[in-house]
Amino acid sequence: MFDKDALKKIKTAQDEWEKQILDKALVREKERKAVFTSISGEPIERLYTPLDVSDFDYNDQLGYPGGYPFTRGVQPTMYRGRFWTMRQYAGFGSARESNARYRYLLEQGQTGLSVAFDLPTQAGYDSDHPLSMGEVGKVGVAIDYIGDMRVLFDKIPLDKVTTSMTINAPATVLLAMYLAIADEQGISYEKLGGTVQNDILKEITVRGQYIYPPQPSMKLTVDLIEYCFKNVPRWNSISISGYHIREAGSTAAQEAAFTIADGIAYVQACVERGLTVDKFAPRLSFFFNAFTNVVEEVAKFRAARRVWAKIMQERFGAKDPRSLMLRFHVQTGGVTLTAQQPLNNIIRVTLQAYAAALGGCQSLHTNSYDEALCLPTEQAVTVALRTQQIVAEESGAADSIDPLAGSYMVEALTDKIEKQINDYLEKIDRMGGTLKAIEENYIQKEIQQSSYRFQKEIETGERVYVGINKYTMEEPPPANLLKVDMKVGEMENEKLRKVRAARDAKKWGKALENLKQVSVAGQNVMPAVIEAVKAEATIGEICNVWREVYGEYKPKQSF
């Protein structure tokens, strides 16, 4: 793209600038530190010029929005056509309390629902299980059986909204409940839109909400993907998640690399099932984090799109352009929020949302400023939603497609992160693939080392964290925090007692026995799970069938 003679002139001019201007300035006043680095610890140059992208090929590396390699975005008009989906992650206490919050957010202009489940639900336990004590409804909504799902979406027509459900090990059960509610509302599955996370590999590596060993877990994941592309065509059957990888301490490049490695494993598992790539790949989706270093985050999103497009085309032979698109949701960085001076978090979230918009996300959740202290209050969640709306309507970020393209720094960092991603993928391939890398704790150790580096930088003051190690102040204790009434556990237990006493025991028993037989036979479990939830089997009872068939996973320690 750059003429060699022009590059020589630029190099000569840069050398002269350094000698005549820069060196004299550095004598008068030293720079703030010897080496500047991004949040990921990557060196940041003083100045970026065409010399840093001298081999840049516009058509091969950038192209145009909506076309291969999708560096500039997956849609031809991006936000000039419509904004990203504004999807605030929410859920706490009982289904009725969460339903009220969803309806409030929709009234405030939210354009998609995002369901947070409590830890017992995520772990496949009923609210009355001994291990659920003290955790019911605490960090998300408690869903035990189809009646809870019915209340959760009361007066919310499922064909008018898209719903994202952050659930993994029991993903088939929660999606089955959602589909059963659609049946009750008389809504065709073809009209349902949304996403279920269904990403068990990142649970095993960083998050910990797994139940079954990797192989049967992958089998359940593929069952859901297969069922959706055949029966629920508008549903994103998996959200391959880098968000939690970044929350665990990874760098930006590691987040993208390990997420894409997981994506490769899921695609390979589907292909081995006999599924055609261009049948299921268009509904694969991704989920990334956004930290505060805007330029690095934008470069990460652009690099990830380019890498995924090439992998799907070259490794898996995908022909449909939709199969090559890395479509992704973004959530702003939870671990970047501070309990100290919590209003500062509004600024952090704004920068992170701005990075997601400049980077071309398809949907976005903005964290609330009080989340380091409690579940979001109504005031805080309103500010978070308004942050998205201001970025969309007032900042100009949505007016032009990929507005930072052509910046020497952005293009250089995009190329650098792309190379780092590919280097990691090559290492993982040499190890025998993602599952093998996870079993050998390679991915976990890489993340732990990055996390240790970052924490050490903060503790030594090498990296400034406003309100934590610089610009600190005395503050009064926080007030007006949202607290979940712990009586919700007692109420859920009493509800379950009544459900079990009133349901059709014969129908219930037959449905669970059928699920067991289907699971043992290795058939797709989704139809049997839908039958079981309609028979009012609870999430714990269904997951216990698989605990009996598959066993529970006990990973080896990586320390």
ABEGO torsion letter per residue (X at the ends): XBBAAAAAAAAAAAAAAAAAAAAAAAAABBBABABBBBAAGBBBBABBBAAAAAABBAAAAAEBBGBOAGAAEABAAEAAABBBBBBBBBEBEBAAAAAAAAAAAAAAGBABBBBBBBAAAAAGBBAABAAABGABGAAEBBBABAAAAAAAABGBBAAABBBBBBBBAAAAAAAAAAAAAAAAAGBBAAABBEBBAGBAAAAAAAAGBBABBAAAAAAAAAAAAAAAAAABAABBABBBBAAAAAAAGBBAAAAAAAAAAAAAAAAAAAAAAGBBAAAAAAABBBBBBBBABAAAAAAAAAAAAAAAAAAAAAAAGBABAAAABBBBBBBBBAAABBABGAAAAAAAAAAAAAAAAAAGBABBBBBBAAAAABBBBAAAAAAAAAAAAAAAAAAGAAABBGAABGBAAAAAAAAAAAAAAAAAAAAAAAAGEAAAAAAAGAAAAAAAAAAAAAAAAAAAGABBBBGAABGBBBBBBBBGBBBBBAAAAAAAAAAAAAAAAABBAAAAAAAAAAAAAAAAAGBBAAAAAAAAAAAGBBAAAAAAAAAAAAEBBBBBBAX
